[in-house]
Amino acid sequence: MRIDQWLRHKIANVSRSRIQKTMENDSVRVNGEVVRSNYRIKPNDVVQVFLPYEQKVFELIPEDIVIDIVHEDDDLLVVNKPAGMVVHPGHNNYTGTLVNALVYRYGVLPQKDIDHRPGLVHRIDKDTSGLLVVGKKDKVLGHLGQQFMEHTIHRRYLALIWGEPKEDEFTIENYLARDEKDRRKVRCSDDPERGKLAITHAKVIEKFYFCTLIECRLETGRTHQIRAHMSHIGHPIFSDEKYGGDKLLKGTALPKFKQFIDNAFKLMPRQALHATELGFVHPTTGENMFFKQELPEDFKGLYEKIKKYTTPKF
């Protein structure tokens, strides 16, 4: 059977024209290779499909919001998102998001799902700062999505965590799922039936008296992955209210130190997490793209305050 016919049988509520368009965008692969509609399915073939949902009727309000654009070309742009900005509209956040700004600036953008996230192939949390890539065309969005699916995207984060990890380099691997007691959070599990695989590689950069600056490289990209992983191993991210990092967890409880920590929380009243590096292969040119964004002012101020207060261990 031709693969376009086979896909119509395998994917519910999809038209032949949508299958054809997806294949024209190089978004169907068999055994890792892009194929065309006349490819004949064979036993044991492994088929991967990145199928954008059709545009649904939804009022995305264009808003003239300033965007910090690090790079832009005809196919994509890389944005430095500030802390406090929601990436896309959702519950209680229908305006003021990055998507509202994108719609104002670019009009209609492709989207990979039905959650009204035009141009987006990934996201970062509201109170996490840093880099993310936006696709302007269906084909570009499909290629970027494929890179995320295959875990070939380079993403490096900087995080300030409570305490000191036992090892200078370590990997956390388990399964993440929504917390049944608090749907705003995710929880870690060792049971593959109870969540999605999540892998974080971490490396210590600088140790202080009561906290540690680390870098995290994501092999997978799950919701709240770094935040949940650090909390799971007993080293929540500094000032992370949702995962227990907004309390005095290490060091002395003496009044002066407690006051210092309270002032540090006021200086940075959000999780100390920043998406500092982003790398991918340009879907059109094949060029290896790499971007680096320094710490924002609040994170930089917190780092300097802690470094001045306590001598680094190394």
C-alpha positions as CSV (number, residue, x, y, z in Angstrom):
1,M,0.0,0.0,0.0
2,R,1.2,3.6,-0.7
3,I,2.1,5.4,2.5
4,D,-0.3,8.2,1.9
5,Q,-3.2,5.7,1.8
6,W,-1.8,3.8,4.8
7,L,-1.6,7.0,6.8
8,R,-5.3,7.8,6.1
9,H,-6.2,4.5,7.6
10,K,-3.9,5.0,10.6
11,I,-4.7,8.6,11.6
12,A,-8.3,9.4,12.5
13,N,-10.1,12.3,10.9
14,V,-7.4,13.3,8.5
15,S,-8.0,14.2,4.8
16,R,-5.8,13.1,1.9
17,S,-4.9,16.7,1.2
18,R,-3.6,17.1,4.7
19,I,-1.5,14.0,4.3
20,Q,-0.1,15.2,1.0
21,K,0.7,18.6,2.5
22,T,2.5,17.0,5.4
23,M,4.6,14.9,3.0
24,E,5.4,17.9,0.9
25,N,6.8,19.6,4.0
26,D,9.2,16.6,4.5
27,S,7.4,15.7,7.7
28,V,6.9,12.0,7.1
29,R,9.9,9.6,7.6
30,V,10.3,5.9,7.2
31,N,13.2,4.3,9.0
32,G,14.6,7.8,9.6
33,E,14.5,8.9,5.9
34,V,12.1,11.4,4.3
35,V,9.7,9.7,1.9
36,R,7.2,10.8,-0.7
37,S,3.5,9.7,-1.2
38,N,4.3,6.9,-3.6
39,Y,6.5,5.1,-1.1
40,R,5.2,1.5,-0.6
41,I,4.9,0.4,3.1
42,K,6.9,-2.7,3.9
43,P,6.8,-5.1,6.9
44,N,8.7,-3.7,10.0
45,D,8.9,-0.2,8.6
46,V,9.1,2.5,11.4
47,V,7.0,5.5,10.4
48,Q,7.3,8.9,12.0
49,V,4.8,11.7,11.2
50,F,4.8,15.3,12.3
51,L,1.2,16.4,11.4
52,P,0.2,20.0,12.2
53,Y,-3.4,20.4,13.2
54,E,-5.6,22.4,11.0
55,Q,-6.1,26.0,12.1
56,K,-9.1,26.2,14.4
57,V,-11.3,29.3,15.0
58,F,-9.9,31.0,18.1
59,E,-9.6,34.7,18.9
60,L,-6.0,35.4,19.4
61,I,-5.8,39.1,20.3
62,P,-2.9,40.8,18.5
63,E,-1.0,43.0,21.0
64,D,1.8,45.5,20.4
65,I,4.3,44.0,22.9
66,V,8.0,44.5,22.6
67,I,9.9,41.2,21.8
68,D,13.6,40.8,22.3
69,I,14.6,39.2,19.0
70,V,18.0,37.6,19.1
71,H,17.9,36.4,15.5
72,E,15.4,36.6,12.6
73,D,15.3,35.4,9.0
74,D,12.6,34.5,6.5
75,D,12.0,31.1,8.1
76,L,12.3,31.6,11.9
77,L,13.2,33.8,14.8
78,V,14.9,33.2,18.1
79,V,13.4,35.2,21.1
80,N,14.9,36.0,24.5
81,K,11.8,35.7,26.7
82,P,11.8,37.7,29.9
83,A,10.7,36.2,33.2
84,G,7.0,37.0,33.9
85,M,5.9,36.6,30.2
86,V,3.6,33.6,29.5
87,V,4.5,31.9,26.2
88,H,1.0,31.2,24.9
89,P,-2.6,31.9,25.9
90,G,-4.1,29.5,28.4
91,H,-6.1,29.4,31.6
92,N,-6.3,32.9,33.1
93,N,-3.6,34.1,30.6
94,Y,-5.4,35.1,27.4
95,T,-3.5,38.4,26.8
96,G,0.0,39.7,27.3
97,T,1.6,36.5,26.0
98,L,4.4,35.9,23.5
99,V,1.9,34.5,21.1
100,N,-0.2,37.7,21.3
101,A,2.9,39.6,20.4
102,L,3.7,37.3,17.5
103,V,0.2,37.5,16.1
104,Y,0.5,41.3,16.1
105,R,3.9,41.3,14.5
106,Y,3.5,38.5,11.9
107,G,-0.2,37.8,11.5
108,V,-1.0,34.1,10.8
109,L,1.7,31.6,11.8
110,P,1.7,27.8,11.4
111,Q,0.9,25.7,14.5
112,K,1.7,22.2,15.4
113,D,-1.2,21.4,17.6
114,I,-4.7,22.6,18.6
115,D,-3.7,24.5,21.6
116,H,-3.4,27.8,19.8
117,R,0.3,28.1,19.9
118,P,1.2,29.5,16.4
119,G,4.8,29.4,15.6
120,L,5.8,27.5,18.7
121,V,7.5,24.1,18.8
122,H,8.5,24.4,22.4
123,R,8.0,26.6,25.4
124,I,9.5,27.7,28.7
125,D,7.7,28.5,31.9
126,K,6.3,31.9,32.7
127,D,8.9,32.7,35.4
128,T,11.9,31.1,33.5
129,S,13.8,33.5,31.3
130,G,15.8,32.8,28.1
131,L,15.8,31.5,24.6
132,L,13.2,29.8,22.4
133,V,12.8,29.4,18.7
134,V,9.7,30.3,16.6
135,G,8.9,28.9,13.2
136,K,7.3,31.1,10.5
137,K,6.4,28.3,8.0
138,D,4.8,24.9,8.1
139,K,7.8,23.2,6.7
140,V,10.1,25.0,9.1
141,L,7.9,24.1,12.1
142,G,7.8,20.5,11.0
143,H,11.6,20.3,10.7
144,L,12.1,21.9,14.1
145,G,9.5,19.6,15.6
146,Q,11.4,16.6,14.2
147,Q,14.6,17.8,15.8
148,F,12.9,18.1,19.2
149,M,11.3,14.6,18.7
150,E,14.8,13.2,18.0
151,H,16.4,15.1,20.9
152,T,19.0,16.7,18.7
153,I,18.2,20.2,19.8
154,H,20.8,21.7,22.1
155,R,19.3,23.3,25.2
156,R,21.4,24.5,28.2
157,Y,20.0,26.1,31.3
158,L,21.6,27.8,34.3
159,A,20.1,27.1,37.7
160,L,20.9,28.1,41.2
161,I,19.9,25.2,43.5
162,W,19.8,24.8,47.3
163,G,22.6,22.7,48.8
164,E,25.4,20.9,47.2
165,P,25.0,17.8,45.0
166,K,27.0,14.7,45.9
167,E,28.6,14.6,42.5
168,D,29.9,17.4,40.2
169,E,28.3,15.8,37.2
170,F,25.1,13.7,37.3
171,T,22.1,12.6,35.3
172,I,18.5,12.3,36.5
173,E,16.3,9.9,34.6
174,N,12.8,9.0,35.6
175,Y,9.2,9.6,34.5
176,L,7.1,12.8,34.9
177,A,3.4,13.1,35.2
178,R,0.9,15.6,36.5
179,D,0.7,15.6,40.3
180,E,-2.7,14.2,41.2
181,K,-2.9,16.4,44.3
182,D,-1.8,19.6,42.5
183,R,-2.4,19.7,38.8
184,R,-0.1,22.8,38.5
185,K,2.9,20.6,39.3
186,V,4.5,17.4,38.0
187,R,5.8,14.5,40.0
188,C,8.6,12.1,39.4
189,S,8.1,8.3,39.2
190,D,10.2,5.2,38.4
191,D,7.2,3.6,36.8
192,P,7.1,4.0,33.0
193,E,3.4,3.5,33.1
194,R,2.9,6.5,35.2
195,G,4.6,9.3,33.2
196,K,6.8,10.3,30.3
197,L,10.5,9.7,30.2
198,A,12.5,12.7,31.4
199,I,16.3,12.9,31.3
200,T,18.4,15.9,32.6
201,H,22.2,16.0,32.6
202,A,23.6,18.4,35.2
203,K,27.1,19.8,35.9
204,V,28.3,21.9,38.9
205,I,29.7,25.3,37.9
206,E,30.2,27.0,41.2
207,K,29.6,26.0,44.8
208,F,28.7,28.5,47.6
209,Y,28.1,28.1,51.3
210,F,24.5,27.1,51.0
211,C,23.7,26.8,47.3
212,T,25.2,25.7,44.0
213,L,25.2,27.2,40.5
214,I,24.7,24.4,37.9
215,E,24.1,24.0,34.2
216,C,21.5,21.6,32.9
217,R,21.3,20.0,29.5
218,L,18.0,18.6,28.5
219,E,17.8,15.3,26.7
220,T,14.0,15.4,26.8
221,G,11.8,18.5,27.2
222,R,9.0,17.8,29.7
223,T,6.9,20.4,31.5
224,H,8.8,21.7,34.6
225,Q,11.4,19.0,34.0
226,I,14.4,20.7,35.6
227,R,12.4,22.2,38.5
228,A,10.8,18.8,39.3
229,H,14.1,16.9,38.9
230,M,16.0,19.2,41.2
231,S,13.3,19.1,43.9
232,H,13.2,15.3,43.6
233,I,16.9,14.9,44.5
234,G,16.5,17.3,47.4
235,H,18.0,20.4,45.7
236,P,15.1,22.6,44.6
237,I,15.8,25.7,42.6
238,F,16.3,28.8,44.6
239,S,13.1,30.9,45.1
240,D,11.0,28.2,43.3
241,E,7.7,28.6,45.2
242,K,6.0,25.7,43.4
243,Y,8.7,23.1,44.1
244,G,9.8,24.1,47.6
245,G,12.7,26.4,46.9
246,D,11.2,29.5,48.5
247,K,12.2,28.5,52.1
248,L,15.4,28.6,54.0
249,L,16.7,25.0,53.4
250,K,20.4,25.2,54.0
251,G,22.8,27.2,56.2
252,T,22.2,28.6,59.6
253,A,18.9,30.0,61.0
254,L,20.7,32.9,62.6
255,P,18.7,36.2,62.2
256,K,21.3,37.9,60.0
257,F,21.5,34.9,57.6
258,K,17.8,34.6,57.5
259,Q,17.5,38.3,56.7
260,F,20.0,37.8,53.9
261,I,18.0,35.0,52.4
262,D,14.7,37.0,52.7
263,N,16.4,39.9,50.8
264,A,17.7,37.5,48.2
265,F,14.1,36.2,47.6
266,K,12.9,39.8,47.2
267,L,15.7,40.5,44.7
268,M,14.6,37.5,42.6
269,P,11.0,36.5,43.5
270,R,10.9,33.7,40.9
271,Q,12.8,30.5,40.2
272,A,16.5,31.0,39.5
273,L,16.4,29.3,36.1
274,H,17.5,30.7,32.8
275,A,17.6,29.1,29.3
276,T,21.1,30.3,28.3
277,E,21.9,28.3,25.2
278,L,19.9,27.1,22.2
279,G,21.3,25.2,19.2
280,F,19.6,23.5,16.2
281,V,20.0,22.8,12.5
282,H,18.4,25.5,10.3
283,P,15.6,23.7,8.5
284,T,16.2,25.5,5.2
285,T,19.9,26.1,5.0
286,G,21.2,23.1,7.0
287,E,23.4,25.5,8.9
288,N,24.2,24.7,12.6
289,M,22.7,27.6,14.5
290,F,23.8,28.4,18.0
291,F,22.7,31.2,20.4
292,K,23.8,32.2,23.9
293,Q,22.0,34.6,26.2
294,E,23.6,36.0,29.3
295,L,21.9,36.1,32.7
296,P,19.1,38.7,33.0
297,E,19.5,41.5,35.6
298,D,17.6,39.8,38.5
299,F,19.5,36.5,38.2
300,K,22.8,38.3,37.7
301,G,22.1,40.5,40.8
302,L,21.3,37.4,42.9
303,Y,24.4,35.7,41.8
304,E,26.6,38.7,42.6
305,K,24.9,39.1,46.0
306,I,25.5,35.5,47.0
307,K,29.1,35.5,45.7
308,K,29.8,38.6,47.7
309,Y,28.3,37.2,50.8
310,T,30.0,33.9,50.8
311,T,33.4,32.8,49.3
312,P,32.9,30.2,46.5
313,K,34.2,26.7,47.4
314,F,36.1,26.5,44.1
